[in-house]
Structures are given as structure tokens and as C-alpha cells.
Amino acid sequence: MEKRQMFSLTTRIVALPGQRDALAQILLKGSRNVPGCLSYVVANDPCDESSVWIDEVWESDTSRRSALALAQVKEATRDALPMIAGVGDGRHERE
């Protein structure tokens, strides 16, 4: 039995004032049906009305990196960038 090397990533993104919900929708739309993505969850930070937390689980880091070249991911990134005030408090984990 071959052991799989999954990859997970947790990232906090701070939206510009009033943009959190729109940002979350763009991120969710861009993550639909992406090959190699096992889970992509966007959750509002209950302690900060401008922040969302993104928890991603991928088949591998390679599959995550490959997804960055997909048109839907590029489009979501392009649309989301103007709404982002900052990124931080994330971590990378291998399982």
C-alpha cells in the first residue's frame, strides 16, 4: 500500500472594510471542482469582522501548485486581490 503525502494550508486573510463577504464568495467560487483539492473551507473570523480563515487540504503540494495555473483560480485571484488588506497567521502542514 502506497502512503500518500497530503498537504494542508491554513491562511488568514484580512479584507478591506466591508469586503469580507464578497472576498469569501470569490475565493469559494474559484476553488470549486479544482483537481487535487480535497477540501477548501472559508470561515469568517468571529473575533475580527474583516478576516476570513481558509483551510485547504490537497492531495499533494504539487497538486496545489498546479491549481494556480488554472483559469478559474487565476480569475479568482485577480478579482480577490483588490479586496485584500493583508495576509498572515497561516501555516503549512504535511500529513
Biopython code that builds the backbone (N, CA, C, O; Angstrom):
import numpy as np
from Bio.PDB.StructureBuilder import StructureBuilder

atoms = [
    (1, "MET", "N", (0.842, -1.168, 0.000)),
    (1, "MET", "CA", (0.000, 0.000, 0.000)),
    (1, "MET", "C", (0.896, 1.244, 0.000)),
    (1, "MET", "O", (1.773, 1.394, 0.851)),
    (2, "GLU", "N", (0.662, 2.113, -0.954)),
    (2, "GLU", "CA", (1.440, 3.346, -1.089)),
    (2, "GLU", "C", (0.931, 4.402, -0.126)),
    (2, "GLU", "O", (-0.273, 4.639, -0.030)),
    (3, "LYS", "N", (1.856, 5.038, 0.589)),
    (3, "LYS", "CA", (1.489, 6.106, 1.517)),
    (3, "LYS", "C", (1.367, 7.419, 0.751)),
    (3, "LYS", "O", (2.267, 7.793, -0.001)),
    (4, "ARG", "N", (0.256, 8.111, 0.943)),
    (4, "ARG", "CA", (0.021, 9.386, 0.277)),
    (4, "ARG", "C", (0.564, 10.526, 1.126)),
    (4, "ARG", "O", (0.462, 10.504, 2.353)),
    (5, "GLN", "N", (1.134, 11.507, 0.469)),
    (5, "GLN", "CA", (1.678, 12.692, 1.137)),
    (5, "GLN", "C", (0.721, 13.853, 0.888)),
    (5, "GLN", "O", (0.859, 14.571, -0.103)),
    (6, "MET", "N", (-0.242, 14.040, 1.778)),
    (6, "MET", "CA", (-1.195, 15.135, 1.631)),
    (6, "MET", "C", (-0.552, 16.438, 2.085)),
    (6, "MET", "O", (0.467, 16.443, 2.776)),
    (7, "PHE", "N", (-1.169, 17.536, 1.681)),
    (7, "PHE", "CA", (-0.660, 18.863, 2.028)),
    (7, "PHE", "C", (-1.827, 19.701, 2.519)),
    (7, "PHE", "O", (-2.880, 19.733, 1.882)),
    (8, "SER", "N", (-1.649, 20.385, 3.655)),
    (8, "SER", "CA", (-2.703, 21.271, 4.145)),
    (8, "SER", "C", (-2.125, 22.658, 4.382)),
    (8, "SER", "O", (-0.935, 22.829, 4.651)),
    (9, "LEU", "N", (-2.995, 23.619, 4.275)),
    (9, "LEU", "CA", (-2.587, 25.007, 4.403)),
    (9, "LEU", "C", (-3.711, 25.764, 5.096)),
    (9, "LEU", "O", (-4.875, 25.645, 4.714)),
    (10, "THR", "N", (-3.361, 26.542, 6.112)),
    (10, "THR", "CA", (-4.322, 27.407, 6.798)),
    (10, "THR", "C", (-3.815, 28.836, 6.674)),
    (10, "THR", "O", (-2.666, 29.129, 7.006)),
    (11, "THR", "N", (-4.680, 29.719, 6.196)),
    (11, "THR", "CA", (-4.283, 31.096, 5.950)),
    (11, "THR", "C", (-5.359, 32.044, 6.464)),
    (11, "THR", "O", (-6.554, 31.798, 6.299)),
    (12, "ARG", "N", (-4.922, 33.114, 7.079)),
    (12, "ARG", "CA", (-5.836, 34.189, 7.490)),
    (12, "ARG", "C", (-5.683, 35.321, 6.483)),
    (12, "ARG", "O", (-4.572, 35.770, 6.199)),
    (13, "ILE", "N", (-6.815, 35.777, 5.948)),
    (13, "ILE", "CA", (-6.802, 36.904, 5.021)),
    (13, "ILE", "C", (-7.662, 38.008, 5.613)),
    (13, "ILE", "O", (-8.790, 37.777, 6.049)),
    (14, "VAL", "N", (-7.110, 39.203, 5.618)),
    (14, "VAL", "CA", (-7.824, 40.383, 6.120)),
    (14, "VAL", "C", (-8.339, 41.157, 4.914)),
    (14, "VAL", "O", (-7.568, 41.574, 4.049)),
    (15, "ALA", "N", (-9.642, 41.338, 4.872)),
    (15, "ALA", "CA", (-10.278, 42.066, 3.775)),
    (15, "ALA", "C", (-10.305, 43.560, 4.085)),
    (15, "ALA", "O", (-10.232, 43.976, 5.241)),
    (16, "LEU", "N", (-10.410, 44.338, 3.044)),
    (16, "LEU", "CA", (-10.649, 45.773, 3.227)),
    (16, "LEU", "C", (-12.012, 45.949, 3.884)),
    (16, "LEU", "O", (-12.863, 45.069, 3.756)),
    (17, "PRO", "N", (-12.247, 47.051, 4.581)),
    (17, "PRO", "CA", (-13.524, 47.252, 5.266)),
    (17, "PRO", "C", (-14.725, 47.018, 4.342)),
    (17, "PRO", "O", (-14.793, 47.543, 3.230)),
    (18, "GLY", "N", (-15.664, 46.217, 4.840)),
    (18, "GLY", "CA", (-16.896, 45.943, 4.104)),
    (18, "GLY", "C", (-16.766, 44.945, 2.967)),
    (18, "GLY", "O", (-17.741, 44.706, 2.254)),
    (19, "GLN", "N", (-15.588, 44.351, 2.774)),
    (19, "GLN", "CA", (-15.369, 43.454, 1.634)),
    (19, "GLN", "C", (-15.272, 41.968, 2.007)),
    (19, "GLN", "O", (-15.103, 41.128, 1.122)),
    (20, "ARG", "N", (-15.375, 41.630, 3.294)),
    (20, "ARG", "CA", (-15.154, 40.245, 3.719)),
    (20, "ARG", "C", (-16.077, 39.253, 3.029)),
    (20, "ARG", "O", (-15.604, 38.234, 2.527)),
    (21, "ASP", "N", (-17.365, 39.516, 2.989)),
    (21, "ASP", "CA", (-18.299, 38.553, 2.407)),
    (21, "ASP", "C", (-18.071, 38.380, 0.910)),
    (21, "ASP", "O", (-18.107, 37.260, 0.400)),
    (22, "ALA", "N", (-17.839, 39.472, 0.211)),
    (22, "ALA", "CA", (-17.573, 39.387, -1.230)),
    (22, "ALA", "C", (-16.276, 38.624, -1.492)),
    (22, "ALA", "O", (-16.202, 37.823, -2.423)),
    (23, "LEU", "N", (-15.261, 38.871, -0.676)),
    (23, "LEU", "CA", (-13.995, 38.163, -0.812)),
    (23, "LEU", "C", (-14.193, 36.666, -0.597)),
    (23, "LEU", "O", (-13.680, 35.856, -1.369)),
    (24, "ALA", "N", (-14.924, 36.298, 0.432)),
    (24, "ALA", "CA", (-15.180, 34.885, 0.716)),
    (24, "ALA", "C", (-15.884, 34.211, -0.459)),
    (24, "ALA", "O", (-15.540, 33.086, -0.822)),
    (25, "GLN", "N", (-16.857, 34.880, -1.053)),
    (25, "GLN", "CA", (-17.576, 34.300, -2.193)),
    (25, "GLN", "C", (-16.661, 34.090, -3.397)),
    (25, "GLN", "O", (-16.756, 33.069, -4.077)),
    (26, "ILE", "N", (-15.792, 35.036, -3.657)),
    (26, "ILE", "CA", (-14.850, 34.900, -4.778)),
    (26, "ILE", "C", (-13.914, 33.725, -4.533)),
    (26, "ILE", "O", (-13.667, 32.929, -5.439)),
    (27, "LEU", "N", (-13.392, 33.610, -3.317)),
    (27, "LEU", "CA", (-12.487, 32.511, -3.001)),
    (27, "LEU", "C", (-13.177, 31.156, -3.132)),
    (27, "LEU", "O", (-12.596, 30.208, -3.661)),
    (28, "LEU", "N", (-14.399, 31.065, -2.657)),
    (28, "LEU", "CA", (-15.144, 29.807, -2.772)),
    (28, "LEU", "C", (-15.433, 29.451, -4.226)),
    (28, "LEU", "O", (-15.290, 28.298, -4.631)),
    (29, "LYS", "N", (-15.838, 30.438, -5.000)),
    (29, "LYS", "CA", (-16.129, 30.190, -6.416)),
    (29, "LYS", "C", (-14.880, 29.701, -7.142)),
    (29, "LYS", "O", (-14.960, 28.782, -7.957)),
    (30, "GLY", "N", (-13.745, 30.295, -6.859)),
    (30, "GLY", "CA", (-12.504, 29.912, -7.528)),
    (30, "GLY", "C", (-11.987, 28.546, -7.137)),
    (30, "GLY", "O", (-11.152, 27.972, -7.836)),
    (31, "SER", "N", (-12.479, 28.017, -6.022)),
    (31, "SER", "CA", (-11.987, 26.730, -5.544)),
    (31, "SER", "C", (-12.869, 25.547, -5.936)),
    (31, "SER", "O", (-12.526, 24.405, -5.632)),
    (32, "ARG", "N", (-13.977, 25.789, -6.591)),
    (32, "ARG", "CA", (-14.901, 24.697, -6.943)),
    (32, "ARG", "C", (-14.301, 23.758, -7.983)),
    (32, "ARG", "O", (-13.760, 24.187, -9.002)),
    (33, "ASN", "N", (-14.413, 22.473, -7.696)),
    (33, "ASN", "CA", (-14.022, 21.418, -8.642)),
    (33, "ASN", "C", (-12.582, 21.535, -9.129)),
    (33, "ASN", "O", (-12.305, 21.270, -10.299)),
    (34, "VAL", "N", (-11.678, 21.921, -8.266)),
    (34, "VAL", "CA", (-10.267, 22.028, -8.627)),
    (34, "VAL", "C", (-9.623, 20.654, -8.422)),
    (34, "VAL", "O", (-9.695, 20.095, -7.327)),
    (35, "PRO", "N", (-8.999, 20.111, -9.459)),
    (35, "PRO", "CA", (-8.359, 18.800, -9.329)),
    (35, "PRO", "C", (-7.305, 18.804, -8.223)),
    (35, "PRO", "O", (-6.505, 19.733, -8.115)),
    (36, "GLY", "N", (-7.318, 17.760, -7.410)),
    (36, "GLY", "CA", (-6.341, 17.613, -6.342)),
    (36, "GLY", "C", (-6.725, 18.280, -5.039)),
    (36, "GLY", "O", (-6.085, 18.047, -4.013)),
    (37, "CYS", "N", (-7.770, 19.115, -5.062)),
    (37, "CYS", "CA", (-8.219, 19.799, -3.841)),
    (37, "CYS", "C", (-9.232, 18.899, -3.133)),
    (37, "CYS", "O", (-10.314, 18.637, -3.658)),
    (38, "LEU", "N", (-8.876, 18.433, -1.945)),
    (38, "LEU", "CA", (-9.759, 17.546, -1.192)),
    (38, "LEU", "C", (-10.732, 18.317, -0.309)),
    (38, "LEU", "O", (-11.827, 17.836, -0.017)),
    (39, "SER", "N", (-10.332, 19.513, 0.115)),
    (39, "SER", "CA", (-11.191, 20.338, 0.958)),
    (39, "SER", "C", (-10.729, 21.791, 0.874)),
    (39, "SER", "O", (-9.530, 22.071, 0.883)),
    (40, "TYR", "N", (-11.690, 22.711, 0.793)),
    (40, "TYR", "CA", (-11.391, 24.143, 0.770)),
    (40, "TYR", "C", (-12.503, 24.830, 1.544)),
    (40, "TYR", "O", (-13.630, 24.946, 1.064)),
    (41, "VAL", "N", (-12.176, 25.282, 2.741)),
    (41, "VAL", "CA", (-13.175, 25.879, 3.635)),
    (41, "VAL", "C", (-12.798, 27.327, 3.910)),
    (41, "VAL", "O", (-11.661, 27.627, 4.275)),
    (42, "VAL", "N", (-13.763, 28.218, 3.732)),
    (42, "VAL", "CA", (-13.580, 29.629, 4.056)),
    (42, "VAL", "C", (-14.525, 29.927, 5.221)),
    (42, "VAL", "O", (-15.736, 29.724, 5.122)),
    (43, "ALA", "N", (-13.951, 30.412, 6.327)),
    (43, "ALA", "CA", (-14.754, 30.693, 7.516)),
    (43, "ALA", "C", (-14.493, 32.118, 7.987)),
    (43, "ALA", "O", (-13.350, 32.573, 8.032)),
    (44, "ASN", "N", (-15.570, 32.816, 8.337)),
    (44, "ASN", "CA", (-15.432, 34.146, 8.911)),
    (44, "ASN", "C", (-14.795, 34.047, 10.291)),
    (44, "ASN", "O", (-15.148, 33.171, 11.081)),
    (45, "ASP", "N", (-13.867, 34.936, 10.577)),
    (45, "ASP", "CA", (-13.238, 35.005, 11.890)),
    (45, "ASP", "C", (-14.240, 35.641, 12.843)),
    (45, "ASP", "O", (-14.656, 36.777, 12.617)),
    (46, "PRO", "N", (-14.641, 34.940, 13.904)),
    (46, "PRO", "CA", (-15.647, 35.502, 14.807)),
    (46, "PRO", "C", (-15.119, 36.658, 15.664)),
    (46, "PRO", "O", (-15.904, 37.378, 16.282)),
    (47, "CYS", "N", (-13.800, 36.835, 15.704)),
    (47, "CYS", "CA", (-13.200, 37.896, 16.524)),
    (47, "CYS", "C", (-12.768, 39.110, 15.713)),
    (47, "CYS", "O", (-12.352, 40.120, 16.279)),
    (48, "ASP", "N", (-12.867, 39.014, 14.384)),
    (48, "ASP", "CA", (-12.420, 40.117, 13.533)),
    (48, "ASP", "C", (-13.349, 40.200, 12.321)),
    (48, "ASP", "O", (-13.330, 39.324, 11.457)),
    (49, "GLU", "N", (-14.143, 41.237, 12.265)),
    (49, "GLU", "CA", (-15.148, 41.353, 11.201)),
    (49, "GLU", "C", (-14.554, 41.560, 9.803)),
    (49, "GLU", "O", (-15.292, 41.573, 8.818)),
    (50, "SER", "N", (-13.252, 41.720, 9.709)),
    (50, "SER", "CA", (-12.617, 41.891, 8.403)),
    (50, "SER", "C", (-11.875, 40.644, 7.929)),
    (50, "SER", "O", (-11.402, 40.610, 6.793)),
    (51, "SER", "N", (-11.763, 39.616, 8.778)),
    (51, "SER", "CA", (-10.909, 38.476, 8.445)),
    (51, "SER", "C", (-11.685, 37.204, 8.122)),
    (51, "SER", "O", (-12.773, 36.953, 8.641)),
    (52, "VAL", "N", (-11.077, 36.415, 7.242)),
    (52, "VAL", "CA", (-11.536, 35.055, 6.965)),
    (52, "VAL", "C", (-10.349, 34.115, 7.161)),
    (52, "VAL", "O", (-9.194, 34.506, 6.997)),
    (53, "TRP", "N", (-10.655, 32.888, 7.509)),
    (53, "TRP", "CA", (-9.657, 31.825, 7.594)),
    (53, "TRP", "C", (-9.943, 30.842, 6.477)),
    (53, "TRP", "O", (-11.093, 30.471, 6.243)),
    (54, "ILE", "N", (-8.900, 30.425, 5.794)),
    (54, "ILE", "CA", (-9.025, 29.453, 4.717)),
    (54, "ILE", "C", (-8.254, 28.210, 5.121)),
    (54, "ILE", "O", (-7.060, 28.275, 5.412)),
    (55, "ASP", "N", (-8.945, 27.076, 5.137)),
    (55, "ASP", "CA", (-8.321, 25.783, 5.407)),
    (55, "ASP", "C", (-8.412, 24.955, 4.134)),
    (55, "ASP", "O", (-9.500, 24.664, 3.636)),
    (56, "GLU", "N", (-7.243, 24.583, 3.620)),
    (56, "GLU", "CA", (-7.162, 23.814, 2.377)),
    (56, "GLU", "C", (-6.498, 22.470, 2.651)),
    (56, "GLU", "O", (-5.549, 22.389, 3.430)),
    (57, "VAL", "N", (-6.993, 21.425, 2.015)),
    (57, "VAL", "CA", (-6.339, 20.120, 2.045)),
    (57, "VAL", "C", (-6.208, 19.654, 0.599)),
    (57, "VAL", "O", (-7.178, 19.630, -0.158)),
    (58, "TRP", "N", (-4.982, 19.286, 0.240)),
    (58, "TRP", "CA", (-4.652, 18.890, -1.126)),
    (58, "TRP", "C", (-4.067, 17.488, -1.159)),
    (58, "TRP", "O", (-3.508, 17.012, -0.171)),
    (59, "GLU", "N", (-4.199, 16.838, -2.297)),
    (59, "GLU", "CA", (-3.579, 15.525, -2.471)),
    (59, "GLU", "C", (-2.071, 15.619, -2.264)),
    (59, "GLU", "O", (-1.447, 14.696, -1.741)),
    (60, "SER", "N", (-1.495, 16.745, -2.682)),
    (60, "SER", "CA", (-0.055, 16.968, -2.524)),
    (60, "SER", "C", (0.220, 18.455, -2.730)),
    (60, "SER", "O", (-0.637, 19.196, -3.213)),
    (61, "ASP", "N", (1.418, 18.878, -2.359)),
    (61, "ASP", "CA", (1.801, 20.258, -2.617)),
    (61, "ASP", "C", (1.886, 20.500, -4.121)),
    (61, "ASP", "O", (1.609, 21.602, -4.593)),
    (62, "THR", "N", (2.265, 19.479, -4.862)),
    (62, "THR", "CA", (2.336, 19.589, -6.323)),
    (62, "THR", "C", (0.960, 19.885, -6.908)),
    (62, "THR", "O", (0.838, 20.723, -7.801)),
    (63, "SER", "N", (-0.077, 19.210, -6.417)),
    (63, "SER", "CA", (-1.432, 19.474, -6.930)),
    (63, "SER", "C", (-1.878, 20.890, -6.584)),
    (63, "SER", "O", (-2.568, 21.534, -7.374)),
    (64, "ARG", "N", (-1.488, 21.380, -5.406)),
    (64, "ARG", "CA", (-1.833, 22.755, -5.032)),
    (64, "ARG", "C", (-1.150, 23.755, -5.961)),
    (64, "ARG", "O", (-1.773, 24.708, -6.428)),
    (65, "ARG", "N", (0.116, 23.531, -6.220)),
    (65, "ARG", "CA", (0.855, 24.439, -7.101)),
    (65, "ARG", "C", (0.316, 24.390, -8.537)),
    (65, "ARG", "O", (0.258, 25.418, -9.212)),
    (66, "SER", "N", (-0.070, 23.220, -8.993)),
    (66, "SER", "CA", (-0.617, 23.078, -10.346)),
    (66, "SER", "C", (-1.933, 23.842, -10.491)),
    (66, "SER", "O", (-2.221, 24.395, -11.552)),
    (67, "ALA", "N", (-2.721, 23.871, -9.429)),
    (67, "ALA", "CA", (-4.013, 24.561, -9.465)),
    (67, "ALA", "C", (-3.859, 26.056, -9.714)),
    (67, "ALA", "O", (-4.766, 26.695, -10.247)),
    (68, "LEU", "N", (-2.722, 26.611, -9.332)),
    (68, "LEU", "CA", (-2.506, 28.050, -9.522)),
    (68, "LEU", "C", (-2.496, 28.454, -10.994)),
    (68, "LEU", "O", (-2.673, 29.630, -11.313)),
    (69, "ALA", "N", (-2.292, 27.499, -11.883)),
    (69, "ALA", "CA", (-2.264, 27.786, -13.316)),
    (69, "ALA", "C", (-3.645, 27.693, -13.968)),
    (69, "ALA", "O", (-3.797, 28.055, -15.135)),
    (70, "LEU", "N", (-4.645, 27.218, -13.241)),
    (70, "LEU", "CA", (-5.991, 27.081, -13.799)),
    (70, "LEU", "C", (-6.654, 28.441, -13.994)),
    (70, "LEU", "O", (-6.481, 29.347, -13.179)),
    (71, "ALA", "N", (-7.408, 28.576, -15.072)),
    (71, "ALA", "CA", (-8.073, 29.844, -15.386)),
    (71, "ALA", "C", (-8.980, 30.315, -14.250)),
    (71, "ALA", "O", (-8.964, 31.497, -13.910)),
    (72, "GLN", "N", (-9.767, 29.421, -13.659)),
    (72, "GLN", "CA", (-10.699, 29.831, -12.606)),
    (72, "GLN", "C", (-9.958, 30.311, -11.359)),
    (72, "GLN", "O", (-10.438, 31.209, -10.666)),
    (73, "VAL", "N", (-8.804, 29.731, -11.066)),
    (73, "VAL", "CA", (-8.021, 30.158, -9.905)),
    (73, "VAL", "C", (-7.360, 31.503, -10.187)),
    (73, "VAL", "O", (-7.322, 32.376, -9.320)),
    (74, "LYS", "N", (-6.841, 31.667, -11.397)),
    (74, "LYS", "CA", (-6.248, 32.956, -11.778)),
    (74, "LYS", "C", (-7.292, 34.067, -11.734)),
    (74, "LYS", "O", (-7.012, 35.170, -11.263)),
    (75, "GLU", "N", (-8.493, 33.776, -12.225)),
    (75, "GLU", "CA", (-9.568, 34.772, -12.227)),
    (75, "GLU", "C", (-9.967, 35.147, -10.797)),
    (75, "GLU", "O", (-10.158, 36.324, -10.494)),
    (76, "ALA", "N", (-10.094, 34.147, -9.921)),
    (76, "ALA", "CA", (-10.449, 34.423, -8.528)),
    (76, "ALA", "C", (-9.363, 35.245, -7.848)),
    (76, "ALA", "O", (-9.660, 36.163, -7.084)),
    (77, "THR", "N", (-8.124, 34.919, -8.121)),
    (77, "THR", "CA", (-7.014, 35.674, -7.540)),
    (77, "THR", "C", (-7.044, 37.121, -8.007)),
    (77, "THR", "O", (-6.892, 38.045, -7.208)),
    (78, "ARG", "N", (-7.241, 37.309, -9.300)),
    (78, "ARG", "CA", (-7.309, 38.663, -9.869)),
    (78, "ARG", "C", (-8.452, 39.463, -9.238)),
    (78, "ARG", "O", (-8.277, 40.634, -8.902)),
    (79, "ASP", "N", (-9.606, 38.842, -9.079)),
    (79, "ASP", "CA", (-10.769, 39.537, -8.526)),
    (79, "ASP", "C", (-10.637, 39.787, -7.018)),
    (79, "ASP", "O", (-11.152, 40.780, -6.504)),
    (80, "ALA", "N", (-9.952, 38.890, -6.319)),
    (80, "ALA", "CA", (-9.830, 38.997, -4.865)),
    (80, "ALA", "C", (-8.769, 40.001, -4.424)),
    (80, "ALA", "O", (-8.939, 40.670, -3.405)),
    (81, "LEU", "N", (-7.694, 40.110, -5.166)),
    (81, "LEU", "CA", (-6.572, 40.960, -4.745)),
    (81, "LEU", "C", (-6.959, 42.385, -4.356)),
    (81, "LEU", "O", (-6.463, 42.885, -3.347)),
    (82, "PRO", "N", (-7.827, 43.062, -5.117)),
    (82, "PRO", "CA", (-8.179, 44.437, -4.729)),
    (82, "PRO", "C", (-8.967, 44.536, -3.420)),
    (82, "PRO", "O", (-9.113, 45.630, -2.877)),
    (83, "MET", "N", (-9.473, 43.419, -2.909)),
    (83, "MET", "CA", (-10.255, 43.409, -1.674)),
    (83, "MET", "C", (-9.426, 43.059, -0.450)),
    (83, "MET", "O", (-9.932, 43.105, 0.672)),
    (84, "ILE", "N", (-8.150, 42.708, -0.648)),
    (84, "ILE", "CA", (-7.319, 42.198, 0.435)),
    (84, "ILE", "C", (-6.461, 43.302, 1.041)),
    (84, "ILE", "O", (-5.726, 44.002, 0.345)),
    (85, "ALA", "N", (-6.579, 43.435, 2.370)),
    (85, "ALA", "CA", (-5.752, 44.399, 3.105)),
    (85, "ALA", "C", (-4.472, 43.745, 3.608)),
    (85, "ALA", "O", (-3.460, 44.422, 3.789)),
    (86, "GLY", "N", (-4.510, 42.427, 3.835)),
    (86, "GLY", "CA", (-3.325, 41.735, 4.342)),
    (86, "GLY", "C", (-3.540, 40.246, 4.452)),
    (86, "GLY", "O", (-4.667, 39.752, 4.426)),
    (87, "VAL", "N", (-2.427, 39.539, 4.577)),
    (87, "VAL", "CA", (-2.440, 38.085, 4.730)),
    (87, "VAL", "C", (-1.480, 37.749, 5.863)),
    (87, "VAL", "O", (-0.395, 38.323, 5.965)),
    (88, "GLY", "N", (-1.887, 36.825, 6.699)),
    (88, "GLY", "CA", (-0.979, 36.450, 7.782)),
    (88, "GLY", "C", (-1.501, 35.329, 8.629)),
    (88, "GLY", "O", (-2.598, 34.815, 8.412)),
    (89, "ASP", "N", (-0.687, 34.951, 9.614)),
    (89, "ASP", "CA", (-1.036, 33.922, 10.589)),
    (89, "ASP", "C", (-1.343, 32.566, 9.953)),
    (89, "ASP", "O", (-2.088, 31.776, 10.533)),
    (90, "GLY", "N", (-0.792, 32.282, 8.788)),
    (90, "GLY", "CA", (-1.032, 30.989, 8.156)),
    (90, "GLY", "C", (0.058, 29.999, 8.522)),
    (90, "GLY", "O", (1.078, 30.358, 9.110)),
    (91, "ARG", "N", (-0.179, 28.752, 8.163)),
    (91, "ARG", "CA", (0.836, 27.734, 8.391)),
    (91, "ARG", "C", (0.692, 26.630, 7.347)),
    (91, "ARG", "O", (-0.393, 26.390, 6.818)),
    (92, "HIS", "N", (1.792, 25.976, 7.068)),
    (92, "HIS", "CA", (1.822, 24.851, 6.143)),
    (92, "HIS", "C", (2.028, 23.579, 6.968)),
    (92, "HIS", "O", (2.819, 23.561, 7.911)),
    (93, "GLU", "N", (1.321, 22.539, 6.609)),
    (93, "GLU", "CA", (1.483, 21.270, 7.310)),
    (93, "GLU", "C", (1.471, 20.130, 6.312)),
    (93, "GLU", "O", (0.736, 20.154, 5.324)),
    (94, "ARG", "N", (2.284, 19.147, 6.582)),
    (94, "ARG", "CA", (2.274, 17.910, 5.790)),
    (94, "ARG", "C", (1.760, 16.804, 6.692)),
    (94, "ARG", "O", (2.116, 16.719, 7.867)),
    (95, "GLU", "N", (0.914, 15.956, 6.116)),
    (95, "GLU", "CA", (0.364, 14.844, 6.897)),
    (95, "GLU", "C", (0.948, 13.548, 6.396)),
    (95, "GLU", "O", (0.621, 12.481, 6.916)),
]
sb = StructureBuilder()
sb.init_structure("model")
sb.init_model(0)
sb.init_chain("A")
sb.init_seg("    ")
for serial, (resi, resn, name, xyz) in enumerate(atoms, 1):
    if name == "N":
        sb.init_residue(resn, " ", resi, " ")
    sb.init_atom(name, np.array(xyz, "f"), 0.0, 1.0, " ", f" {name:<3s}", serial, name[0])
structure = sb.get_structure()
